Amino acid sequence: MAHTETTIETLRIEHAKLDSEIKEEESYVWKNLIQIEKLKKEKLRKKDELLRRTLQKQ
């Protein structure tokens, strides 16, 4: 159970980091739209994994 909690917390941290990276990338005058799209897809994967693990825990 402790491993699951650690993994969930790790996923939350990674998700927040990706959100920060997206905001930083979007703040540039010349946005790298391909990089932003990759980051958004990875963020969505993390969110899905987080939700899946949270539901499994219950």
MOPAC internal coordinates of N, CA, C and O (Angstrom, degrees):
PM7 1SCF
backbone

  N    0.0000 0     0.00 0     0.00 0    0    0    0
  C    1.4574 1     0.00 0     0.00 0    1    0    0
  C    1.5253 1   110.49 1     0.00 0    2    1    0
  O    1.2310 1   119.85 1   140.25 1    3    2    1
  N    1.3231 1   117.90 1   -39.75 1    3    2    1
  C    1.4667 1   121.01 1   179.31 1    5    3    2
  C    1.5249 1   110.12 1   -62.77 1    6    5    3
  O    1.2310 1   120.68 1   143.33 1    7    6    5
  N    1.3389 1   116.30 1   -36.67 1    7    6    5
  C    1.4618 1   120.27 1   177.98 1    9    7    6
  C    1.5260 1   110.82 1   -62.45 1   10    9    7
  O    1.2310 1   120.42 1   138.79 1   11   10    9
  N    1.3221 1   116.80 1   -41.21 1   11   10    9
  C    1.4583 1   121.30 1   178.81 1   13   11   10
  C    1.5194 1   110.52 1   -63.04 1   14   13   11
  O    1.2310 1   120.11 1   136.35 1   15   14   13
  N    1.3294 1   117.39 1   -43.65 1   15   14   13
  C    1.4631 1   121.49 1   178.68 1   17   15   14
  C    1.5236 1   110.71 1   -60.87 1   18   17   15
  O    1.2310 1   120.80 1   136.86 1   19   18   17
  N    1.3414 1   116.08 1   -43.14 1   19   18   17
  C    1.4643 1   120.95 1   179.54 1   21   19   18
  C    1.5194 1   109.99 1   -63.01 1   22   21   19
  O    1.2310 1   120.72 1   136.16 1   23   22   21
  N    1.3102 1   116.22 1   -43.84 1   23   22   21
  C    1.4615 1   120.50 1  -179.54 1   25   23   22
  C    1.5234 1   110.77 1   -64.03 1   26   25   23
  O    1.2310 1   120.24 1   136.88 1   27   26   25
  N    1.3152 1   117.14 1   -43.12 1   27   26   25
  C    1.4627 1   120.90 1   178.99 1   29   27   26
  C    1.5252 1   109.86 1   -62.47 1   30   29   27
  O    1.2310 1   120.56 1   135.67 1   31   30   29
  N    1.3129 1   116.53 1   -44.33 1   31   30   29
  C    1.4686 1   120.11 1   178.96 1   33   31   30
  C    1.5286 1   110.70 1   -63.89 1   34   33   31
  O    1.2310 1   120.28 1   139.85 1   35   34   33
  N    1.3195 1   117.07 1   -40.15 1   35   34   33
  C    1.4612 1   121.27 1   177.31 1   37   35   34
  C    1.5214 1   110.40 1   -61.66 1   38   37   35
  O    1.2310 1   120.30 1   136.70 1   39   38   37
  N    1.3126 1   117.04 1   -43.30 1   39   38   37
  C    1.4659 1   121.11 1   178.46 1   41   39   38
  C    1.5295 1   110.63 1   -62.63 1   42   41   39
  O    1.2310 1   120.31 1   139.96 1   43   42   41
  N    1.3339 1   117.00 1   -40.04 1   43   42   41
  C    1.4673 1   120.27 1   178.15 1   45   43   42
  C    1.5252 1   110.74 1   -62.76 1   46   45   43
  O    1.2310 1   120.47 1   137.90 1   47   46   45
  N    1.3181 1   116.72 1   -42.10 1   47   46   45
  C    1.4648 1   121.19 1   179.58 1   49   47   46
  C    1.5240 1   110.48 1   -65.03 1   50   49   47
  O    1.2310 1   120.52 1   134.79 1   51   50   49
  N    1.3299 1   116.62 1   -45.21 1   51   50   49
  C    1.4659 1   120.68 1   179.27 1   53   51   50
  C    1.5335 1   110.93 1   -63.20 1   54   53   51
  O    1.2310 1   120.56 1   140.20 1   55   54   53
  N    1.3315 1   116.53 1   -39.80 1   55   54   53
  C    1.4667 1   121.40 1   178.59 1   57   55   54
  C    1.5302 1   110.14 1   -62.36 1   58   57   55
  O    1.2310 1   120.31 1   135.29 1   59   58   57
  N    1.3222 1   117.02 1   -44.71 1   59   58   57
  C    1.4683 1   121.37 1   178.87 1   61   59   58
  C    1.5259 1   111.32 1   -64.97 1   62   61   59
  O    1.2310 1   120.80 1   141.48 1   63   62   61
  N    1.3352 1   116.08 1   -38.52 1   63   62   61
  C    1.4676 1   120.25 1   178.40 1   65   63   62
  C    1.5218 1   110.51 1   -63.19 1   66   65   63
  O    1.2310 1   120.50 1   136.68 1   67   66   65
  N    1.3177 1   116.66 1   -43.32 1   67   66   65
  C    1.4674 1   120.85 1   178.51 1   69   67   66
  C    1.5282 1   110.59 1   -63.04 1   70   69   67
  O    1.2310 1   120.59 1   139.50 1   71   70   69
  N    1.3243 1   116.47 1   -40.50 1   71   70   69
  C    1.4625 1   120.45 1   177.93 1   73   71   70
  C    1.5323 1   110.29 1   -59.98 1   74   73   71
  O    1.2310 1   121.01 1   137.35 1   75   74   73
  N    1.3171 1   115.68 1   -42.65 1   75   74   73
  C    1.4587 1   121.05 1   178.29 1   77   75   74
  C    1.5313 1   111.32 1   -63.67 1   78   77   75
  O    1.2310 1   120.65 1   137.44 1   79   78   77
  N    1.3248 1   116.37 1   -42.56 1   79   78   77
  C    1.4682 1   120.69 1   179.10 1   81   79   78
  C    1.5271 1   110.74 1   -63.72 1   82   81   79
  O    1.2310 1   120.19 1   140.37 1   83   82   81
  N    1.3268 1   117.24 1   -39.63 1   83   82   81
  C    1.4676 1   121.27 1   178.63 1   85   83   82
  C    1.5200 1   110.09 1   -62.91 1   86   85   83
  O    1.2310 1   120.62 1   132.92 1   87   86   85
  N    1.3257 1   116.42 1   -47.08 1   87   86   85
  C    1.4664 1   120.12 1   179.87 1   89   87   86
  C    1.5194 1   111.40 1   -61.56 1   90   89   87
  O    1.2310 1   120.60 1   139.75 1   91   90   89
  N    1.3305 1   116.46 1   -40.25 1   91   90   89
  C    1.4608 1   119.72 1   178.43 1   93   91   90
  C    1.5270 1   110.60 1   -63.70 1   94   93   91
  O    1.2310 1   120.67 1   133.78 1   95   94   93
  N    1.3209 1   116.33 1   -46.22 1   95   94   93
  C    1.4687 1   121.10 1  -179.05 1   97   95   94
  C    1.5299 1   110.62 1   -62.68 1   98   97   95
  O    1.2310 1   120.19 1   141.49 1   99   98   97
  N    1.3375 1   117.23 1   -38.51 1   99   98   97
  C    1.4617 1   120.97 1  -179.29 1  101   99   98
  C    1.5280 1   112.18 1   -72.82 1  102  101   99
  O    1.2310 1   120.27 1   162.66 1  103  102  101
  N    1.3237 1   117.09 1   -17.34 1  103  102  101
  C    1.4639 1   120.11 1  -178.33 1  105  103  102
  C    1.5293 1   112.81 1   -78.14 1  106  105  103
  O    1.2310 1   120.42 1   163.41 1  107  106  105
  N    1.3173 1   116.81 1   -16.59 1  107  106  105
  C    1.4631 1   120.25 1  -179.33 1  109  107  106
  C    1.5232 1   110.82 1   -71.90 1  110  109  107
  O    1.2310 1   121.11 1   -32.04 1  111  110  109
  N    1.3232 1   115.48 1   147.96 1  111  110  109
  C    1.4557 1   120.47 1   176.86 1  113  111  110
  C    1.5351 1   109.53 1   -63.14 1  114  113  111
  O    1.2310 1   120.84 1   133.76 1  115  114  113
  N    1.3336 1   115.99 1   -46.24 1  115  114  113
  C    1.4652 1   121.08 1   176.95 1  117  115  114
  C    1.5189 1   108.11 1   -99.48 1  118  117  115
  O    1.2310 1   120.98 1   -87.16 1  119  118  117
  N    1.3081 1   115.73 1    92.84 1  119  118  117
  C    1.4597 1   121.82 1  -176.63 1  121  119  118
  C    1.5336 1   110.97 1   -74.86 1  122  121  119
  O    1.2310 1   121.43 1   -40.79 1  123  122  121
  N    1.3101 1   114.87 1   139.21 1  123  122  121
  C    1.4585 1   120.60 1   173.49 1  125  123  122
  C    1.5269 1   106.69 1   -91.80 1  126  125  123
  O    1.2310 1   120.73 1   -88.84 1  127  126  125
  N    1.3213 1   116.22 1    91.16 1  127  126  125
  C    1.4636 1   121.00 1  -174.19 1  129  127  126
  C    1.5259 1   113.05 1   -63.88 1  130  129  127
  O    1.2310 1   120.54 1   148.49 1  131  130  129
  N    1.3141 1   116.57 1   -31.51 1  131  130  129
  C    1.4657 1   119.96 1   178.53 1  133  131  130
  C    1.5265 1   109.59 1   -67.25 1  134  133  131
  O    1.2310 1   120.43 1   135.29 1  135  134  133
  N    1.3268 1   116.77 1   -44.71 1  135  134  133
  C    1.4576 1   120.91 1   178.70 1  137  135  134
  C    1.5280 1   110.84 1   -64.41 1  138  137  135
  O    1.2310 1   120.23 1   138.86 1  139  138  137
  N    1.3189 1   117.16 1   -41.14 1  139  138  137
  C    1.4676 1   121.07 1   178.60 1  141  139  138
  C    1.5268 1   109.85 1   -61.21 1  142  141  139
  O    1.2310 1   120.23 1   137.14 1  143  142  141
  N    1.3149 1   117.17 1   -42.86 1  143  142  141
  C    1.4671 1   120.88 1   179.64 1  145  143  142
  C    1.5284 1   111.11 1   -63.79 1  146  145  143
  O    1.2310 1   120.30 1   138.13 1  147  146  145
  N    1.3287 1   117.04 1   -41.87 1  147  146  145
  C    1.4714 1   120.76 1   177.91 1  149  147  146
  C    1.5235 1   110.49 1   -61.78 1  150  149  147
  O    1.2310 1   120.63 1   135.21 1  151  150  149
  N    1.3231 1   116.40 1   -44.79 1  151  150  149
  C    1.4595 1   120.68 1   179.77 1  153  151  150
  C    1.5272 1   111.35 1   -63.09 1  154  153  151
  O    1.2310 1   120.59 1   139.00 1  155  154  153
  N    1.3236 1   116.48 1   -41.00 1  155  154  153
  C    1.4613 1   120.21 1   179.86 1  157  155  154
  C    1.5297 1   111.23 1   -65.25 1  158  157  155
  O    1.2310 1   120.22 1   140.81 1  159  158  157
  N    1.3268 1   117.18 1   -39.19 1  159  158  157
  C    1.4664 1   120.55 1   178.20 1  161  159  158
  C    1.5263 1   110.63 1   -65.51 1  162  161  159
  O    1.2310 1   120.89 1   137.98 1  163  162  161
  N    1.3376 1   115.91 1   -42.02 1  163  162  161
  C    1.4629 1   119.61 1   178.63 1  165  163  162
  C    1.5232 1   110.55 1   -65.55 1  166  165  163
  O    1.2310 1   120.32 1   140.70 1  167  166  165
  N    1.3172 1   116.99 1   -39.30 1  167  166  165
  C    1.4653 1   121.51 1   178.25 1  169  167  166
  C    1.5313 1   109.82 1   -62.20 1  170  169  167
  O    1.2310 1   120.31 1   137.84 1  171  170  169
  N    1.3150 1   117.01 1   -42.16 1  171  170  169
  C    1.4650 1   120.96 1   178.51 1  173  171  170
  C    1.5258 1   111.13 1   -64.65 1  174  173  171
  O    1.2310 1   120.01 1   140.67 1  175  174  173
  N    1.3412 1   117.58 1   -39.33 1  175  174  173
  C    1.4650 1   120.67 1   176.48 1  177  175  174
  C    1.5275 1   110.97 1   -60.66 1  178  177  175
  O    1.2310 1   121.28 1   137.44 1  179  178  177
  N    1.3455 1   115.16 1   -42.56 1  179  178  177
  C    1.4710 1   119.57 1   179.44 1  181  179  178
  C    1.5276 1   110.36 1   -64.44 1  182  181  179
  O    1.2310 1   120.69 1   139.00 1  183  182  181
  N    1.3244 1   116.29 1   -41.00 1  183  182  181
  C    1.4585 1   120.69 1  -179.97 1  185  183  182
  C    1.5289 1   110.35 1   -64.01 1  186  185  183
  O    1.2310 1   120.34 1   135.98 1  187  186  185
  N    1.3271 1   116.96 1   -44.02 1  187  186  185
  C    1.4631 1   121.16 1   178.47 1  189  187  186
  C    1.5282 1   111.08 1   -62.07 1  190  189  187
  O    1.2310 1   120.74 1   136.01 1  191  190  189
  N    1.3330 1   116.19 1   -43.99 1  191  190  189
  C    1.4640 1   120.67 1   179.56 1  193  191  190
  C    1.5284 1   110.52 1   -64.38 1  194  193  191
  O    1.2310 1   120.62 1   138.91 1  195  194  193
  N    1.3112 1   116.42 1   -41.09 1  195  194  193
  C    1.4612 1   121.63 1   178.44 1  197  195  194
  C    1.5304 1   110.52 1   -61.09 1  198  197  195
  O    1.2310 1   120.65 1   134.05 1  199  198  197
  N    1.3133 1   116.35 1   -45.95 1  199  198  197
  C    1.4602 1   121.16 1   178.80 1  201  199  198
  C    1.5257 1   110.95 1   -63.14 1  202  201  199
  O    1.2310 1   120.70 1   135.53 1  203  202  201
  N    1.3217 1   116.26 1   -44.47 1  203  202  201
  C    1.4711 1   120.73 1  -179.86 1  205  203  202
  C    1.5260 1   110.74 1   -60.06 1  206  205  203
  O    1.2310 1   120.53 1   133.35 1  207  206  205
  N    1.3222 1   116.59 1   -46.65 1  207  206  205
  C    1.4751 1   119.89 1  -178.68 1  209  207  206
  C    1.5239 1   111.48 1   -68.59 1  210  209  207
  O    1.2310 1   120.32 1   144.56 1  211  210  209
  N    1.3263 1   116.99 1   -35.44 1  211  210  209
  C    1.4553 1   120.20 1   178.49 1  213  211  210
  C    1.5342 1   110.04 1   -65.02 1  214  213  211
  O    1.2310 1   120.63 1   138.50 1  215  214  213
  N    1.3140 1   116.40 1   -41.50 1  215  214  213
  C    1.4633 1   120.07 1   179.68 1  217  215  214
  C    1.5290 1   111.64 1   -69.71 1  218  217  215
  O    1.2310 1   120.21 1   145.18 1  219  218  217
  N    1.3297 1   117.20 1   -34.82 1  219  218  217
  C    1.4661 1   120.55 1   177.73 1  221  219  218
  C    1.5192 1   111.58 1   -65.35 1  222  221  219
  O    1.2310 1   121.26 1   146.65 1  223  222  221
  N    1.3328 1   115.20 1   -33.35 1  223  222  221
  C    1.4612 1   120.65 1  -177.35 1  225  223  222
  C    1.5238 1   111.80 1   -66.78 1  226  225  223
  O    1.2310 1   120.49 1   150.87 1  227  226  225
  N    1.3195 1   116.66 1   -29.13 1  227  226  225
  C    1.4741 1   120.44 1  -175.55 1  229  227  226
  C    1.4962 1   112.47 1   -74.71 1  230  229  227
  O    1.2310 1   120.10 1   180.00 1  231  230  229

